[in-house]
Amino acid sequence: MKHHGHSVVIYERLKSFRRLGDSLGLGENALKLLERWGGSGLYHRLTSIGNQAPDMQIRRWHDGKILAQQPLMDMAGYIGHRGDYHEAFLQAVRDAEIEICMGREIVGYDESKPSVIFADGTEVTADVVVGADGIKSRARELVLGFEDAPKSSGYSCFRAYFPGAHLREDPLCREFVDHDCVNIWIGEDTHLVQNTLRDGNEFNWIVTRKLSHEADMEIKESWFQEGDLGEVRAVTRTLDPRIRAAVEKTPSCLDWKICYRDPLPTWVSKSHKIALLGDSCHPHLPTSAQGASQATESAAVLAVCLKLAGKENVPLATRCYEKLRFKRTRASQTNGEDLRDRWHNALKNVDDGVEIDPESVKMRNRWLYAFDAEADTLERWGEMSLLVAGELKSGVVTPLC
């Protein structure tokens, strides 16, 4: 935002940031924007965080046979620890002298002003409020006008991130921790992604499986639910022994039920002055490998729209923003659904001796990377602003879907 001349203040509920979570990927579609905003220093800092392997391997579940190999950049770009990326972003914000107000929990909004209301009763007004408050967004309910409860996707992830040095002692899994690498094992209704960072000093695996019991699907959405390692061992009992050895040595994991939300009919409040961004309006499945990158693109488009519309025409900016973004983010979301389904079905009813087409299991994200969100906004602004201005004048804004 500040790169485009806007005055920005960030309010954060947490009192301090910690290195939490596991893997996050940044594609070149996001990195080109971040370099533009933060210079080559930020770009090199971000790319040094991520996995440095040139390629990734897609393997058969039970024996690890390589079914396909492709450049790692075709997956998620640079895959690193989200805590490290978080700190790099925070440092870039500090370098830009953007104010971050910690320990400020937002409990409500007044969309007409617009303003945010904090837990201590204080209120702050602005020209526009951006709700970048994640998958459990409070701003989303204001924008939609109703409670948006998550639906089960029918899938769950076990996730683990831990020091990988002790895995080098096991000859079975040593090959996955002596260098940076990414491997993916695919099987029937399940897959495992392994990511090694810092030459094996940090190790991450994520097992995604299809849920079979309705009771499992009803568990509430949570990033902090402890996983049952006994259940993980049961799920991976037929897995390639080499990576199963690493799973067996895992100290703890999380059980993350992947929840789904229908595409939203709008990302903007009725006053047009509160806009959603990122996971609050277009959450992605892990297999999309584009959640953070698409959020970065959305931030770029909103900033450019606000600049082009001017301070006195925020409604034009926010409504252009959502229309410019919806089709692309939806395509990126469904790309992740398609990949999950291709991985989970590729080996059904296929004998060991039968070769499958490598292209049928490869990731198909390359088309996303050449896109320049800012350039696209500038190119399409004239046509889109005329359309939106007409809708605002008539009072009938066409829903996104």
VMD Tcl script that draws the C-alpha trace (Angstrom):
set ca {
  {0.00 0.00 0.00}
  {2.67 2.50 1.00}
  {4.55 1.82 -2.24}
  {1.59 3.39 -4.04}
  {1.44 6.46 -1.80}
  {-1.08 5.34 0.79}
  {-0.75 5.98 4.52}
  {-1.02 2.61 6.28}
  {-1.49 1.48 9.89}
  {-1.58 -2.23 10.78}
  {-3.48 -3.51 13.82}
  {-2.56 -6.96 15.14}
  {-4.30 -8.94 17.89}
  {-1.13 -10.71 19.06}
  {1.17 -8.97 21.54}
  {4.26 -10.51 19.91}
  {5.09 -12.75 16.97}
  {6.59 -16.22 17.32}
  {8.06 -18.65 14.79}
  {4.99 -20.84 14.37}
  {3.64 -23.11 11.65}
  {5.46 -25.03 8.96}
  {5.81 -24.68 5.19}
  {4.77 -21.75 3.04}
  {5.52 -21.18 -0.63}
  {6.06 -18.00 -2.62}
  {5.85 -18.09 -6.41}
  {7.46 -15.68 -8.85}
  {4.09 -13.98 -9.38}
  {4.35 -12.77 -5.77}
  {8.12 -12.35 -5.60}
  {8.23 -9.90 -8.54}
  {5.81 -7.64 -6.63}
  {7.67 -7.98 -3.34}
  {10.95 -7.11 -5.06}
  {9.30 -4.06 -6.60}
  {8.05 -2.90 -3.20}
  {11.04 -3.84 -1.05}
  {13.97 -3.86 -3.46}
  {16.49 -6.54 -4.30}
  {17.41 -6.89 -0.62}
  {13.95 -8.16 0.27}
  {13.86 -10.42 -2.80}
  {17.17 -12.08 -1.93}
  {16.16 -12.39 1.72}
  {12.96 -14.18 0.75}
  {14.50 -16.49 -1.84}
  {17.28 -17.50 0.56}
  {14.67 -18.67 3.08}
  {13.11 -21.19 0.71}
  {14.12 -24.68 -0.31}
  {17.05 -24.53 -2.73}
  {16.45 -27.84 -4.52}
  {16.15 -27.47 -8.31}
  {13.57 -30.25 -8.75}
  {10.87 -32.16 -6.90}
  {9.96 -35.81 -7.31}
  {6.44 -37.25 -7.36}
  {6.61 -40.83 -6.13}
  {4.45 -43.91 -5.83}
  {3.03 -44.33 -2.33}
  {4.15 -47.81 -1.33}
  {7.64 -48.05 -2.81}
  {8.74 -44.51 -3.68}
  {9.17 -45.16 -7.39}
  {9.53 -41.81 -9.17}
  {6.48 -41.24 -11.35}
  {7.34 -37.69 -12.43}
  {9.95 -35.03 -11.86}
  {9.62 -31.31 -12.48}
  {11.25 -28.03 -11.44}
  {10.45 -27.04 -7.87}
  {9.45 -23.61 -9.19}
  {6.50 -25.33 -10.90}
  {5.17 -26.18 -7.44}
  {5.11 -23.24 -5.06}
  {8.28 -21.41 -5.99}
  {10.39 -21.11 -2.85}
  {9.10 -23.27 0.03}
  {10.30 -22.17 3.47}
  {9.18 -21.90 7.07}
  {6.28 -19.47 7.36}
  {7.80 -18.03 10.55}
  {10.96 -17.05 8.66}
  {8.92 -15.46 5.87}
  {6.82 -13.69 8.48}
  {9.90 -12.13 10.06}
  {11.23 -11.03 6.65}
  {7.91 -9.34 5.87}
  {7.86 -7.66 9.27}
  {11.36 -6.31 8.75}
  {10.33 -4.93 5.35}
  {7.35 -3.22 7.00}
  {9.65 -1.70 9.63}
  {12.08 -0.57 6.92}
  {9.18 1.17 5.18}
  {8.34 2.89 8.50}
  {4.80 1.49 8.52}
  {3.26 1.47 11.98}
  {2.32 -1.91 13.48}
  {0.12 -1.69 16.59}
  {0.42 -4.94 18.54}
  {-2.05 -6.28 21.08}
  {-5.00 -4.51 19.46}
  {-7.86 -6.98 19.12}
  {-10.60 -5.82 16.76}
  {-14.06 -6.84 17.98}
  {-16.26 -4.84 15.63}
  {-16.59 -2.49 12.67}
  {-18.64 0.54 11.71}
  {-18.81 0.30 7.96}
  {-20.36 3.71 7.38}
  {-17.42 5.70 8.80}
  {-15.56 3.27 8.27}
  {-13.89 2.33 11.53}
  {-12.58 -0.53 13.61}
  {-13.56 -1.01 17.23}
  {-11.13 -2.57 19.69}
  {-11.66 -4.78 22.72}
  {-10.81 -1.89 25.03}
  {-13.65 0.17 23.55}
  {-11.52 2.57 21.51}
  {-12.28 3.23 17.86}
  {-10.16 4.28 14.88}
  {-11.53 5.64 11.59}
  {-9.95 5.50 8.14}
  {-10.73 6.09 4.48}
  {-10.82 2.35 3.88}
  {-10.52 -0.71 6.14}
  {-8.86 -3.86 4.80}
  {-9.82 -7.10 6.54}
  {-6.76 -9.29 6.06}
  {-7.74 -11.35 9.10}
  {-7.44 -14.86 7.72}
  {-9.59 -17.92 7.36}
  {-11.56 -17.11 10.55}
  {-12.18 -13.52 9.49}
  {-14.51 -11.39 11.59}
  {-14.67 -8.81 8.83}
  {-16.09 -11.40 6.43}
  {-19.34 -11.71 8.40}
  {-19.85 -7.95 8.24}
  {-19.20 -7.92 4.51}
  {-21.55 -10.83 3.83}
  {-24.24 -9.83 6.30}
  {-24.48 -13.35 7.75}
  {-22.37 -15.87 9.65}
  {-20.16 -17.82 7.28}
  {-19.63 -21.19 8.95}
  {-16.98 -23.42 7.39}
  {-17.89 -26.66 5.67}
  {-15.80 -29.80 5.80}
  {-13.82 -30.39 2.62}
  {-13.84 -34.09 3.45}
  {-10.03 -34.00 3.85}
  {-7.61 -33.65 6.73}
  {-3.90 -32.93 7.08}
  {-1.43 -34.24 9.61}
  {1.42 -31.70 9.70}
  {4.83 -31.89 11.38}
  {7.93 -29.68 11.42}
  {10.98 -30.58 13.49}
  {14.84 -30.62 13.51}
  {15.99 -33.23 11.03}
  {19.53 -33.90 12.25}
  {18.61 -37.09 14.15}
  {17.13 -38.58 10.97}
  {20.63 -38.78 9.48}
  {21.34 -41.64 11.89}
  {18.76 -43.81 10.13}
  {20.07 -45.24 6.82}
  {16.49 -45.66 5.59}
  {15.65 -41.94 5.52}
  {19.13 -40.42 5.40}
  {18.79 -39.56 1.69}
  {15.98 -37.09 2.49}
  {17.97 -35.09 5.08}
  {21.45 -34.72 3.60}
  {20.39 -31.90 1.27}
  {17.44 -29.64 0.47}
  {14.76 -31.67 -1.30}
  {11.04 -31.95 -1.90}
  {9.36 -35.29 -2.50}
  {5.68 -36.15 -2.85}
  {4.26 -39.64 -2.38}
  {0.82 -40.19 -3.92}
  {-1.60 -43.02 -3.20}
  {-5.29 -43.79 -3.17}
  {-7.15 -40.92 -1.47}
  {-3.95 -39.75 0.22}
  {-0.60 -38.07 -0.37}
  {2.46 -36.99 1.62}
  {4.64 -33.95 0.90}
  {8.15 -33.88 2.40}
  {10.24 -30.71 2.55}
  {13.82 -30.48 3.83}
  {15.40 -27.11 4.65}
  {18.87 -25.90 5.63}
  {20.60 -29.02 4.30}
  {18.55 -31.33 6.49}
  {18.59 -29.37 9.70}
  {14.85 -28.78 9.42}
  {12.33 -31.35 8.22}
  {8.64 -31.05 7.36}
  {6.02 -33.52 6.23}
  {2.32 -33.10 5.52}
  {-0.03 -36.07 5.02}
  {-3.37 -35.27 3.37}
  {-6.03 -37.95 3.53}
  {-9.67 -38.31 2.64}
  {-11.87 -38.60 5.71}
  {-14.11 -41.64 5.90}
  {-16.14 -40.92 9.03}
  {-18.71 -38.14 9.28}
  {-17.72 -37.48 12.90}
  {-14.19 -36.59 11.78}
  {-15.58 -34.02 9.35}
  {-17.41 -32.19 12.13}
  {-14.27 -31.25 14.08}
  {-13.94 -27.49 14.18}
  {-11.38 -25.69 12.08}
  {-8.17 -25.31 14.11}
  {-4.45 -24.73 13.51}
  {-3.54 -26.03 16.99}
  {-5.27 -29.40 17.37}
  {-2.69 -31.97 18.39}
  {-2.47 -34.96 16.09}
  {-2.53 -38.61 17.11}
  {0.79 -40.15 16.00}
  {-0.77 -43.59 16.35}
  {-3.34 -42.61 13.76}
  {-0.58 -41.22 11.55}
  {1.24 -44.55 11.71}
  {-1.96 -46.33 10.73}
  {-2.47 -44.01 7.76}
  {1.16 -44.49 6.62}
  {1.51 -48.22 7.34}
  {1.74 -49.02 3.60}
  {4.00 -46.04 2.81}
  {7.48 -46.30 1.26}
  {9.62 -47.56 4.22}
  {12.23 -44.85 3.66}
  {9.93 -41.92 4.37}
  {7.88 -43.94 6.85}
  {11.05 -44.19 8.94}
  {11.09 -40.39 9.18}
  {7.40 -40.31 10.11}
  {8.08 -42.89 12.84}
  {10.71 -40.61 14.38}
  {8.43 -37.56 14.43}
  {8.06 -36.16 17.98}
  {4.61 -34.57 17.51}
  {2.23 -33.33 14.85}
  {-0.90 -31.30 14.29}
  {-4.24 -32.55 12.98}
  {-5.69 -29.88 10.69}
  {-9.13 -30.48 9.27}
  {-9.24 -28.74 5.89}
  {-12.39 -26.67 5.83}
  {-14.05 -25.33 2.72}
  {-15.94 -22.14 2.01}
  {-18.07 -21.47 -1.01}
  {-16.88 -18.60 -3.25}
  {-18.15 -15.32 -1.79}
  {-20.68 -13.17 -3.68}
  {-18.78 -10.07 -2.55}
  {-15.52 -9.10 -0.90}
  {-16.71 -5.58 -0.06}
  {-19.17 -4.22 2.52}
  {-22.42 -2.45 1.59}
  {-20.80 0.95 2.17}
  {-17.97 -0.15 -0.20}
  {-15.45 1.00 2.44}
  {-14.42 -2.31 4.03}
  {-12.68 -4.83 1.76}
  {-11.50 -8.39 2.41}
  {-8.08 -9.65 1.34}
  {-6.29 -12.99 1.24}
  {-7.63 -15.99 3.16}
  {-10.55 -13.94 4.45}
  {-12.05 -13.97 0.94}
  {-10.16 -16.51 -1.20}
  {-8.68 -19.32 0.97}
  {-6.69 -21.94 -0.93}
  {-6.11 -25.64 -0.39}
  {-2.50 -26.67 0.40}
  {-2.30 -28.37 -3.01}
  {-2.83 -25.04 -4.75}
  {0.54 -23.88 -3.35}
  {-0.65 -20.33 -4.08}
  {-2.40 -19.01 -0.97}
  {0.29 -16.51 0.04}
  {1.09 -15.59 -3.56}
  {-2.53 -14.84 -4.43}
  {-2.89 -12.74 -1.27}
  {0.14 -10.74 -2.39}
  {-1.42 -10.19 -5.81}
  {-4.69 -9.07 -4.20}
  {-2.86 -6.53 -2.05}
  {-1.18 -5.15 -5.17}
  {-4.46 -4.80 -7.07}
  {-6.26 -3.12 -4.20}
  {-3.41 -0.63 -3.74}
  {-3.36 0.27 -7.43}
  {-7.15 0.63 -7.57}
  {-7.15 2.98 -4.57}
  {-4.43 5.07 -6.21}
  {-6.22 5.27 -9.56}
  {-9.66 6.01 -8.07}
  {-8.39 8.65 -5.64}
  {-9.14 9.25 -1.97}
  {-12.63 10.59 -2.69}
  {-13.75 7.53 -4.64}
  {-13.03 4.54 -2.43}
  {-16.21 2.68 -3.57}
  {-14.98 2.70 -7.17}
  {-11.62 1.31 -6.04}
  {-12.91 -1.50 -3.85}
  {-15.55 -2.67 -6.32}
  {-13.03 -2.68 -9.19}
  {-10.62 -4.58 -6.98}
  {-12.98 -7.47 -6.28}
  {-14.06 -7.77 -9.91}
  {-10.47 -7.71 -11.17}
  {-9.43 -10.41 -8.73}
  {-12.27 -12.89 -8.51}
  {-11.82 -14.90 -11.71}
  {-8.07 -15.40 -11.25}
  {-8.25 -16.38 -7.57}
  {-11.08 -18.78 -8.30}
  {-9.04 -20.43 -11.06}
  {-6.10 -20.75 -8.67}
  {-8.34 -22.31 -6.01}
  {-9.81 -24.90 -8.39}
  {-6.30 -25.67 -9.65}
  {-5.53 -26.98 -6.16}
  {-8.69 -29.07 -6.08}
  {-7.82 -30.56 -9.47}
  {-4.29 -31.50 -8.37}
  {-5.49 -33.16 -5.17}
  {-8.00 -35.22 -7.13}
  {-5.44 -36.20 -9.79}
  {-2.95 -37.34 -7.12}
  {-5.56 -39.26 -5.16}
  {-6.94 -41.08 -8.18}
  {-3.83 -41.63 -10.34}
  {-3.02 -45.09 -8.96}
  {-6.51 -46.46 -8.39}
  {-6.87 -49.81 -10.14}
  {-3.35 -49.50 -11.59}
  {-0.99 -52.47 -11.20}
  {2.64 -51.95 -10.18}
  {3.95 -52.89 -13.61}
  {1.76 -50.40 -15.45}
  {3.36 -47.07 -16.32}
  {1.29 -43.92 -15.90}
  {1.67 -40.74 -17.91}
  {3.99 -38.43 -15.89}
  {2.05 -35.40 -17.10}
  {-1.08 -36.72 -15.38}
  {0.42 -36.16 -11.91}
  {2.50 -33.02 -12.46}
  {1.60 -29.70 -10.88}
  {0.15 -27.17 -13.30}
  {1.00 -23.83 -11.70}
  {3.40 -22.48 -14.32}
  {0.67 -20.44 -16.02}
  {0.27 -18.40 -12.83}
  {3.84 -17.10 -12.66}
  {4.17 -14.77 -15.66}
  {1.25 -12.66 -14.45}
  {1.96 -9.12 -13.19}
  {-0.95 -8.07 -10.98}
  {-0.10 -4.36 -11.07}
  {0.39 -4.21 -14.83}
  {-2.85 -6.13 -15.38}
  {-4.75 -3.66 -13.19}
  {-3.39 -0.68 -15.09}
  {-4.29 -2.31 -18.39}
  {-7.86 -3.18 -17.42}
  {-8.68 -0.17 -15.22}
  {-10.35 1.94 -17.90}
  {-12.88 -0.69 -18.94}
  {-13.49 -1.98 -15.42}
  {-13.89 1.46 -13.82}
  {-16.54 2.40 -16.40}
  {-18.46 -0.79 -15.65}
  {-18.26 -0.33 -11.89}
  {-19.11 3.38 -12.03}
  {-22.30 2.45 -13.87}
  {-23.20 -0.15 -11.26}
  {-22.56 2.28 -8.39}
  {-24.70 4.93 -10.06}
  {-27.59 2.49 -10.55}
  {-27.20 1.07 -7.06}
  {-27.11 -2.47 -8.43}
  {-23.71 -4.11 -7.95}
  {-23.43 -7.45 -9.73}
  {-22.42 -10.26 -7.33}
  {-19.11 -11.98 -7.97}
  {-20.86 -15.33 -8.19}
}
mol new
graphics top color blue
foreach p $ca { graphics top sphere $p radius 0.5 }
foreach p [lrange $ca 0 end-1] q [lrange $ca 1 end] { graphics top cylinder $p $q radius 0.2 }
display resetview
